[in-house]
Amino acid sequence: MADFHTKSFFGQSTAIIVKSPAKTVPHIFITCIKKKDDNTWEKPTNGEGKTVKLSIEEIICILEVLERNCSNWRGYHVFKDEKTEIIVGWEDSSLQVLLFKIGNYEKKLRFPNTKFLMLFLDHILTEKIEFATSGTFKIKAKQGSIKESDYGVFSENIFAKDGLQVIETTEYDALSETLEIEVKIKVESPKALLIVLDSGHEFWIPKSTVHSHYNVKEGENFQKLILDKWIIEKQKIF
């Protein structure tokens, strides 16, 4: 069984490259590149194109779309000052054309590439569940490197659309900048709060983005919350 996997899907002007660096790491990389004006392709090794790292959970979300259990998945990655939106979804209700959107890059896939990608990711997922979540192996951490505890994944906005679900997840840097806002707390779930602004607008926020004490019983009164800046920007709270 191979330890490294890579597959490129090239079109006339854009391409995506899917890489699994090792079966013992719980992530893959997806790179989008495009053809430049001089008819050459962007080179990721030169810092060109757009690359994102996707977790096992996000691989599962993409597979749900490819298996036509969901119409689309949207991921939102936040790390330091860099924010990247990732969309994988069917172009229309015929479920024949799959759209990859990573930041400002877009790539469409059709059969048999969609089938190949589904089998490819399913194989990688099986490997990673077996080897990246068990066994004994050592990873040398560089000084200043990001630990697993420095990240979080928040799954939200799961609702029906055209008979299929739409899944949205957010991966964020837990060391991000914070801001203070005044809100009412309307509803509390195990992992999130439904907050209300003085304008009456409501937003769900993950509890892990709250860095101050709050009292759910004071739901009728405004209280100050210290929140991660990224969730305020993502939800367009202001």
Residue pairs with C-beta under 8 A, 6 or more apart in sequence:
1 23
1 127
3 22
3 23
3 24
4 19
4 20
4 21
4 22
5 18
5 19
5 20
5 120
5 123
5 124
6 17
6 18
6 19
6 20
7 17
7 18
7 116
7 117
7 120
8 15
8 16
8 17
8 18
9 15
9 16
9 17
9 18
9 107
9 109
9 113
9 117
11 107
11 108
12 35
13 34
13 35
14 32
14 33
14 34
14 35
14 105
14 106
14 107
15 32
15 33
15 34
15 41
15 107
16 30
16 31
16 32
16 33
16 100
16 102
16 107
16 109
17 29
17 30
17 31
17 33
17 44
18 28
18 29
18 30
18 117
18 120
18 121
19 28
19 29
19 30
19 31
20 28
20 29
20 124
20 127
20 128
21 28
21 29
23 124
23 127
23 128
23 130
23 131
23 132
24 131
24 132
24 135
24 137
25 128
25 132
26 55
26 56
26 128
26 132
26 133
27 53
27 54
27 55
27 56
28 53
28 54
28 59
28 121
28 124
29 51
29 52
29 53
29 54
30 51
30 52
30 54
30 100
30 102
31 44
31 49
31 50
31 51
32 49
32 50
32 51
32 100
32 102
32 103
32 105
32 106
32 107
33 41
33 42
33 43
33 44
33 48
33 49
33 50
33 105
34 41
34 42
34 49
34 105
35 41
35 42
36 42
42 48
42 49
43 49
44 51
49 105
50 84
50 102
50 103
50 104
50 105
52 75
52 77
52 84
52 86
52 102
54 62
54 75
54 86
55 153
55 171
56 125
56 128
56 129
56 132
56 133
57 153
57 155
57 169
58 73
58 75
58 153
58 169
58 171
59 121
59 124
59 125
59 128
60 125
61 70
61 73
61 75
61 88
61 167
61 169
62 73
62 88
62 121
63 118
63 121
63 122
63 125
64 70
64 73
64 165
64 167
65 71
65 72
65 73
65 88
65 89
65 90
65 98
66 98
66 114
66 117
66 118
66 121
67 118
68 90
68 95
68 164
69 164
69 165
70 89
70 164
70 165
70 166
70 167
71 89
71 90
71 95
71 161
71 162
71 164
71 165
71 166
72 87
72 88
72 89
72 90
72 166
72 167
73 87
73 88
73 89
73 166
73 167
73 168
73 169
74 85
74 86
74 87
74 89
74 166
74 167
74 168
74 169
75 85
75 86
75 87
75 168
75 169
75 170
75 171
76 83
76 84
76 85
76 86
76 168
76 169
76 170
76 171
76 234
77 83
77 84
77 85
77 86
77 170
77 171
77 172
78 170
78 171
78 172
78 173
78 176
78 230
78 234
79 172
79 173
80 173
80 176
83 230
83 233
83 234
84 102
84 103
85 101
85 102
85 103
86 101
86 102
86 103
87 99
87 100
87 101
88 98
88 99
88 100
88 101
89 98
89 99
89 166
90 96
90 97
90 98
90 99
91 97
91 98
91 99
91 108
93 162
96 110
96 111
97 108
97 109
97 110
98 108
98 109
98 110
98 114
98 117
99 106
99 107
99 108
100 106
100 107
100 108
100 109
109 117
141 147
146 173
149 174
150 173
150 174
150 175
151 171
151 172
151 173
151 174
152 171
152 172
152 174
152 206
152 208
153 169
153 170
153 171
153 172
154 169
154 170
154 172
154 191
154 192
154 206
154 208
154 209
155 167
155 168
155 169
155 170
156 168
156 169
156 170
156 192
156 204
156 206
157 166
157 167
157 168
157 204
158 165
158 166
158 167
158 168
159 165
159 166
160 166
170 206
170 231
170 234
172 209
172 228
172 230
172 231
173 230
174 208
176 228
176 229
176 230
177 228
177 229
177 230
178 211
178 226
178 227
178 228
178 229
179 226
179 227
179 229
179 232
180 212
180 224
180 225
180 226
180 227
181 197
181 224
181 225
181 227
181 232
181 237
181 238
182 198
182 222
182 223
182 224
182 225
183 195
183 196
183 197
183 222
183 223
183 225
184 195
184 196
184 219
184 220
184 221
184 222
184 223
185 193
185 194
185 195
185 196
185 214
185 215
185 216
185 218
185 219
185 223
186 194
186 195
186 196
186 202
186 219
187 193
187 194
188 194
188 216
191 206
191 207
191 208
192 204
192 205
192 206
192 207
193 204
193 205
193 207
193 210
193 214
193 216
194 202
194 203
194 204
195 202
195 203
195 204
195 205
195 225
196 202
197 203
197 237
198 222
201 237
203 235
203 237
204 235
205 227
205 231
205 235
206 231
209 227
209 228
209 230
209 231
210 225
210 226
210 227
211 226
211 227
211 228
212 224
212 225
212 226
214 223
214 225
215 223
231 237
232 238
